[in-house]
Amino acid sequence: MGRYVVRRLLVALLTLFLALFVIHYATSLSIQAGGDPARAFFSADRTPTESQLDAVRTKYGLDNPCLRQLGNPCVDMYVERVANYSTGDFGENYNQQPVLDDLAQAVPNTLRLFAFMFATWLIFGLTFGMIAAWRRGRPTDYGIRFSTILLGAIPPFLLIITYKFVLAAPLRSYFGDAYGRDSMLALMFKPSFDPDNPWLSVAIPGILVGLVGVDAFTRLTRASVLENLRADYVRTAKAKGLRTGRMMIVHVLRNSMIPISTMIGVYLAAALAGAVFTEGIMNIRGLGLLIFEASREKDIPVIMATVAIAAIGVLVVNLIVDLMYAVFDPRIRYE
C-alpha cells in the first residue's frame, strides 16, 4: 500500500509539471506571437513610453530574450516559476497585488460551490439509483429514470440563467416578506454572490448544477446495485432474515461504490471546467471566474497560479478515489 501511494504521488507530480509546462508554453507563444502583456498595465487612452514598458517587463520577467523567439519554450522561466511555487511565492498580478490573495479568496468559494454539487450528486444519485434498482421494472423505476434523464438533458448554464433572471428575485421577495430580509431563505435566493454570506450564496447554484449530474449517478448506481443484488451474499443475507434497509446500505451499496467513486473523480474534474459559467453568471469570485478574467486581461501570473491550484485539486481527488477502492472492497490490494 505504501509503495503504491508513493508511486501515485510521483505520477501526480509528473502530471502537474507537464500541465504547468503546457500552460507556460502556451502563454509564452502568445507573447512571442505579438501580444505584449506589459501594455495591459495602461489604459486604452494612455500611450506608455518605452521606458515605462521596459520597467513593467523587468518587474514581471517579460524582458527575457526567449520571449522574442517564436517557438522557444523558455525553459529557464518555467524552472524559475516552479521553484517559486514550491516556496508558496505566486508572484504579483498585473494590478500589483499578490496572486496569493486572489487565490485565498477564490479557492474557498469554489470549494463551497463544489460541496453543494457533490452533496447533490451523492444524496439524490445514490438514493434514486438504489430505489430504482430495488423496484426494477415497476412504475417507480420508470418514473425515476425518466425524471433524471430529463434533468440531465438540461444544460447547466440554462438552469443558472433561468434561476438568476426569472426565479431568484420573486423567491427572495416572497421569503423576505414572509420571514424577514435577513432570514436564511431570503439570503439563499439572492440573485448574485454575497461575500458576507458565502455558504448561503452558493447553495442554490451548487444544487442546480449538481442536479444535472444526478442522471449519470442514478443510472450508474442502479446498474451497479442490480449487479450486486444477483450476488450470492445477497441471497444469503435474505435467507438469514437481514432487514432490507441494512442489507442495501451496509452490504449492497458498499460493494457498488467502486464504479461510482471513479465517476466522482471524473465529474469533479469536468465540473471545474464548467465553474467558469456558473461563477461568471452568479458573480461568484471563484477559480473559474478568476481564470476567465485573467485570460481576458492576459494576466500570466494569475493564469499560471490558477491552473496550478486546479491541477493539484484534480490530482488529489483522483488519488483519494484510487485509495478509496481498497476501503470499499478489501479484496483489492495495492502491491
C-alpha positions as a printed NumPy array, in Angstrom:
array([[  0.   ,   0.   ,   0.   ],
       [  2.789,   2.403,   0.931],
       [  4.679,   1.793,  -2.297],
       [  1.5  ,   2.301,  -4.295],
       [  0.863,   5.671,  -2.636],
       [  4.448,   6.762,  -3.342],
       [  4.142,   5.736,  -6.997],
       [  0.859,   7.568,  -7.366],
       [  2.331,  10.698,  -5.779],
       [  5.267,  10.597,  -8.192],
       [  2.922,  10.204, -11.161],
       [  0.79 ,  13.07 ,  -9.824],
       [  3.845,  15.332,  -9.531],
       [  4.945,  14.473, -13.07 ],
       [  1.435,  15.205, -14.362],
       [  1.427,  18.522, -12.511],
       [  4.78 ,  19.546, -14.004],
       [  3.577,  18.635, -17.5  ],
       [  0.308,  20.56 , -17.066],
       [  2.187,  23.632, -15.877],
       [  4.624,  23.361, -18.764],
       [  1.823,  23.165, -21.34 ],
       [  0.189,  26.336, -19.968],
       [  3.576,  28.036, -19.65 ],
       [  4.419,  27.215, -23.262],
       [  1.001,  28.415, -24.476],
       [  1.351,  31.762, -22.681],
       [  4.92 ,  32.123, -23.963],
       [  3.716,  31.551, -27.521],
       [  1.003,  34.197, -27.118],
       [  3.648,  36.737, -26.098],
       [  6.046,  35.668, -28.846],
       [  3.285,  35.998, -31.448],
       [  2.99 ,  39.703, -30.76 ],
       [  0.754,  40.239, -27.759],
       [  2.721,  42.358, -25.299],
       [  1.085,  41.881, -21.862],
       [  3.035,  44.859, -20.497],
       [  0.58 ,  47.161, -22.291],
       [ -2.26 ,  45.744, -20.183],
       [ -0.999,  47.876, -17.296],
       [ -2.004,  51.046, -19.11 ],
       [ -5.488,  52.239, -20.015],
       [ -6.576,  52.463, -23.639],
       [ -6.441,  56.268, -23.624],
       [ -2.883,  56.339, -22.336],
       [  0.176,  55.715, -24.502],
       [  3.051,  54.442, -22.351],
       [  6.635,  55.371, -23.086],
       [  9.161,  52.706, -23.915],
       [ 10.877,  53.229, -20.566],
       [  7.585,  52.608, -18.75 ],
       [  7.02 ,  49.428, -20.741],
       [ 10.579,  48.293, -20.007],
       [ 10.022,  48.85 , -16.287],
       [  6.921,  46.657, -16.364],
       [  8.662,  43.954, -18.395],
       [ 11.569,  43.899, -15.961],
       [  9.302,  43.683, -12.904],
       [  7.324,  40.725, -14.25 ],
       [ 10.092,  38.91 , -16.113],
       [  8.735,  39.808, -19.545],
       [ 12.124,  41.055, -20.741],
       [ 13.565,  37.569, -21.179],
       [ 15.144,  37.23 , -24.677],
       [ 13.362,  33.911, -25.247],
       [ 10.037,  35.776, -25.408],
       [ 11.19 ,  37.356, -28.662],
       [ 11.928,  33.974, -30.29 ],
       [  8.781,  32.341, -31.671],
       [  8.539,  28.716, -30.531],
       [ 11.132,  28.984, -27.769],
       [  9.738,  27.129, -24.692],
       [ 11.544,  29.478, -22.258],
       [ 12.589,  26.599, -20.02 ],
       [ 14.566,  28.833, -17.669],
       [ 11.437,  30.894, -16.919],
       [  9.456,  27.704, -16.348],
       [ 12.003,  26.299, -13.899],
       [ 12.131,  29.597, -12.017],
       [  8.332,  29.731, -11.78 ],
       [  8.059,  26.156, -10.468],
       [ 10.79 ,  26.865,  -7.905],
       [  8.872,  29.926,  -6.699],
       [  5.623,  27.952,  -6.472],
       [  7.321,  25.338,  -4.3  ],
       [  8.003,  28.059,  -1.712],
       [  4.469,  29.485,  -1.887],
       [  5.518,  32.502,  -3.953],
       [  2.966,  33.003,  -6.736],
       [  4.149,  36.49 ,  -7.599],
       [  2.003,  39.555,  -8.231],
       [ -0.85 ,  40.081, -10.656],
       [ -0.908,  42.919, -13.17 ],
       [ -2.645,  45.121, -10.596],
       [  0.482,  44.726,  -8.464],
       [ -1.362,  42.699,  -5.815],
       [ -0.165,  39.3  ,  -4.522],
       [ -1.653,  36.448,  -6.538],
       [ -1.892,  34.506,  -3.29 ],
       [ -4.536,  36.989,  -2.101],
       [ -6.639,  36.259,  -5.202],
       [ -6.303,  32.518,  -4.608],
       [ -7.139,  32.85 ,  -0.91 ],
       [-10.433,  34.456,  -1.916],
       [-11.241,  32.243,  -4.906],
       [-10.394,  28.743,  -3.662],
       [-12.826,  28.701,  -0.683],
       [-15.696,  29.945,  -2.864],
       [-15.107,  27.224,  -5.458],
       [-14.846,  24.587,  -2.723],
       [-18.168,  25.758,  -1.265],
       [-19.807,  25.509,  -4.682],
       [-18.372,  22.026,  -5.207],
       [-19.507,  20.918,  -1.746],
       [-23.155,  21.519,  -2.668],
       [-22.693,  19.901,  -6.086],
       [-21.032,  16.858,  -4.533],
       [-23.719,  16.506,  -1.86 ],
       [-26.449,  16.742,  -4.512],
       [-24.816,  14.038,  -6.631],
       [-24.499,  11.633,  -3.729],
       [-27.783,  12.284,  -1.922],
       [-30.034,  12.181,  -4.982],
       [-27.945,   9.923,  -7.232],
       [-27.389,   7.16 ,  -4.687],
       [-30.919,   7.334,  -3.281],
       [-32.682,   7.314,  -6.647],
       [-30.341,   4.654,  -8.022],
       [-30.926,   2.292,  -5.109],
       [-34.704,   2.775,  -5.19 ],
       [-34.825,   2.258,  -8.972],
       [-32.755,  -0.923,  -8.676],
       [-34.869,  -2.312,  -5.832],
       [-38.104,  -1.514,  -7.707],
       [-36.778,  -2.644, -11.077],
       [-39.373,  -2.88 , -13.842],
       [-42.054,  -1.115, -11.789],
       [-43.57 ,   2.367, -12.203],
       [-41.204,   3.761,  -9.551],
       [-38.195,   2.602, -11.567],
       [-39.517,   4.079, -14.814],
       [-40.502,   7.346, -13.125],
       [-37.06 ,   7.845, -11.575],
       [-35.243,   7.024, -14.793],
       [-37.421,   9.336, -16.881],
       [-37.134,  12.225, -14.403],
       [-33.36 ,  12.003, -14.061],
       [-32.836,  11.696, -17.823],
       [-34.959,  14.817, -18.256],
       [-32.807,  16.648, -15.699],
       [-29.604,  15.502, -17.376],
       [-30.796,  16.848, -20.731],
       [-30.955,  20.431, -19.421],
       [-27.745,  22.453, -19.922],
       [-26.403,  23.668, -16.544],
       [-25.949,  27.244, -17.729],
       [-29.627,  27.351, -18.774],
       [-30.692,  26.359, -15.269],
       [-28.451,  29.017, -13.727],
       [-29.626,  31.765, -16.107],
       [-33.292,  30.871, -15.557],
       [-32.801,  30.853, -11.81 ],
       [-30.956,  34.17 , -11.675],
       [-33.096,  36.219, -14.06 ],
       [-36.522,  34.607, -13.576],
       [-36.812,  32.908, -10.188],
       [-34.318,  34.462,  -7.761],
       [-35.891,  37.902,  -7.336],
       [-39.516,  36.715,  -6.797],
       [-38.412,  33.974,  -4.405],
       [-36.212,  36.361,  -2.432],
       [-39.067,  38.852,  -2.231],
       [-41.523,  36.165,  -1.1  ],
       [-39.299,  34.718,   1.626],
       [-38.155,  38.193,   2.648],
       [-41.75 ,  39.295,   3.22 ],
       [-42.631,  36.048,   4.987],
       [-39.585,  35.568,   7.222],
       [-37.608,  38.819,   7.041],
       [-34.983,  40.162,   4.63 ],
       [-32.155,  38.712,   6.705],
       [-33.663,  35.245,   7.079],
       [-31.765,  32.228,   5.803],
       [-34.223,  31.53 ,   2.973],
       [-34.217,  35.156,   1.809],
       [-30.41 ,  35.233,   1.756],
       [-30.226,  31.925,  -0.132],
       [-32.187,  33.334,  -3.05 ],
       [-30.11 ,  36.452,  -3.65 ],
       [-29.518,  36.728,  -7.429],
       [-25.775,  37.327,  -7.004],
       [-22.964,  36.316,  -4.691],
       [-22.914,  37.862,  -1.219],
       [-19.42 ,  37.808,   0.367],
       [-20.996,  38.277,   3.804],
       [-22.966,  35.026,   3.413],
       [-20.808,  32.875,   1.105],
       [-22.32 ,  29.496,   2.006],
       [-25.9  ,  30.646,   1.502],
       [-24.989,  32.438,  -1.738],
       [-23.599,  29.331,  -3.445],
       [-26.163,  26.844,  -2.103],
       [-28.803,  27.154,  -4.845],
       [-26.319,  27.424,  -7.784],
       [-24.417,  24.405,  -6.455],
       [-27.576,  22.342,  -6.079],
       [-28.868,  23.313,  -9.536],
       [-25.62 ,  22.366, -11.272],
       [-25.463,  19.194,  -9.194],
       [-28.951,  18.159, -10.304],
       [-27.727,  17.918, -13.903],
       [-25.21 ,  15.259, -12.842],
       [-27.771,  13.254, -10.866],
       [-28.813,  11.425, -14.052],
       [-25.408,   9.798, -14.563],
       [-25.009,   8.897, -10.884],
       [-28.523,   7.429, -10.744],
       [-28.003,   5.247, -13.811],
       [-24.589,   4.042, -12.661],
       [-25.817,   3.344,  -9.127],
       [-28.824,   1.452, -10.466],
       [-26.694,  -0.706, -12.769],
       [-24.102,  -1.423, -10.086],
       [-26.703,  -2.225,  -7.427],
       [-28.595,  -4.53 ,  -9.806],
       [-25.38 ,  -6.43 , -10.46 ],
       [-24.741,  -6.879,  -6.738],
       [-28.34 ,  -7.86 ,  -5.993],
       [-27.697, -11.017,  -8.029],
       [-24.67 , -11.943,  -5.903],
       [-24.652, -14.962,  -3.587],
       [-24.086, -12.894,  -0.449],
       [-27.396, -11.066,  -1.035],
       [-29.316, -14.332,  -1.235],
       [-27.58 , -15.479,   1.945],
       [-28.459, -12.23 ,   3.722],
       [-32.104, -12.571,   2.695],
       [-32.181, -16.199,   3.853],
       [-30.847, -15.151,   7.265],
       [-33.602, -12.553,   7.584],
       [-31.421,  -9.43 ,   7.382],
       [-33.517,  -6.291,   7.126],
       [-33.767,  -4.859,   3.613],
       [-32.547,  -1.383,   4.568],
       [-29.445,  -2.68 ,   6.336],
       [-28.675,  -5.117,   3.533],
       [-28.972,  -2.42 ,   0.854],
       [-26.929,   0.253,   2.63 ],
       [-24.282,  -1.733,   4.508],
       [-23.641,  -4.514,   2.021],
       [-25.029,  -3.836,  -1.462],
       [-24.231,  -0.116,  -1.659],
       [-20.713,  -0.566,  -0.298],
       [-19.896,  -3.166,  -2.937],
       [-21.412,  -0.913,  -5.612],
       [-19.276,   2.132,  -4.774],
       [-16.164,   1.369,  -6.853],
       [-17.555,   2.492, -10.251],
       [-19.372,   5.35 ,  -8.514],
       [-16.1  ,   6.529,  -6.943],
       [-14.487,   6.586, -10.372],
       [-17.306,   8.751, -11.718],
       [-16.929,  11.168,  -8.8  ],
       [-13.33 ,  11.853,  -9.823],
       [-14.259,  12.341, -13.476],
       [-17.229,  14.612, -12.742],
       [-15.336,  16.808, -10.286],
       [-12.68 ,  17.458, -12.938],
       [-15.362,  18.279, -15.52 ],
       [-17.214,  20.494, -13.036],
       [-14.067,  22.546, -12.542],
       [-14.171,  23.479, -16.219],
       [-17.882,  24.278, -16.002],
       [-17.295,  26.501, -12.979],
       [-16.366,  29.315, -15.378],
       [-20.015,  29.628, -16.476],
       [-21.597,  29.144, -13.059],
       [-19.283,  31.549, -11.257],
       [-19.434,  34.038, -14.093],
       [-23.24 ,  34.175, -14.206],
       [-23.646,  34.305, -10.416],
       [-20.642,  36.608,  -9.944],
       [-19.008,  34.12 ,  -7.577],
       [-15.374,  35.067,  -7.098],
       [-14.011,  31.539,  -7.55 ],
       [-11.289,  29.848,  -9.581],
       [-13.44 ,  29.716, -12.726],
       [-14.18 ,  33.433, -12.76 ],
       [-10.605,  34.234, -11.733],
       [ -9.017,  32.352, -14.635],
       [-11.568,  33.77 , -17.092],
       [-10.774,  37.352, -16.115],
       [ -7.042,  36.64 , -16.083],
       [ -7.196,  35.134, -19.589],
       [ -9.094,  38.156, -20.884],
       [ -6.52 ,  40.524, -19.398],
       [ -3.523,  38.295, -20.296],
       [ -2.565,  38.263, -16.625],
       [  0.006,  35.474, -16.892],
       [  0.93 ,  35.143, -13.179],
       [ -2.735,  34.631, -12.256],
       [ -3.338,  32.188, -15.126],
       [ -0.369,  30.037, -14.174],
       [ -1.16 ,  30.05 , -10.455],
       [ -4.837,  29.215, -11.01 ],
       [ -4.003,  26.341, -13.344],
       [ -1.508,  25.015, -10.795],
       [ -4.086,  25.042,  -7.988],
       [ -6.769,  23.478, -10.211],
       [ -4.37 ,  20.743, -11.359],
       [ -3.389,  19.982,  -7.768],
       [ -7.063,  19.719,  -6.815],
       [ -7.858,  17.281,  -9.632],
       [ -4.8  ,  15.14 ,  -8.856],
       [ -5.633,  14.99 ,  -5.146],
       [ -9.226,  13.934,  -5.874],
       [ -8.066,  11.193,  -8.25 ],
       [ -5.555,   9.922,  -5.686],
       [ -8.241,   9.794,  -2.991],
       [-10.569,   7.924,  -5.362],
       [ -7.872,   5.329,  -6.052],
       [ -7.234,   4.818,  -2.343],
       [-10.958,   4.511,  -1.617],
       [-11.142,   1.39 ,  -3.784],
       [ -9.485,  -0.628,  -1.015],
       [-11.889,   0.839,   1.551],
       [-14.991,  -0.227,  -0.367],
       [-13.589,  -3.608,  -1.422],
       [-10.999,  -5.185,   0.948],
       [-10.207,  -7.773,  -1.72 ],
       [ -8.326,  -5.067,  -3.594],
       [ -4.692,  -4.821,  -2.567],
       [ -2.071,  -2.412,  -3.871],
       [  1.254,  -4.138,  -4.247]])
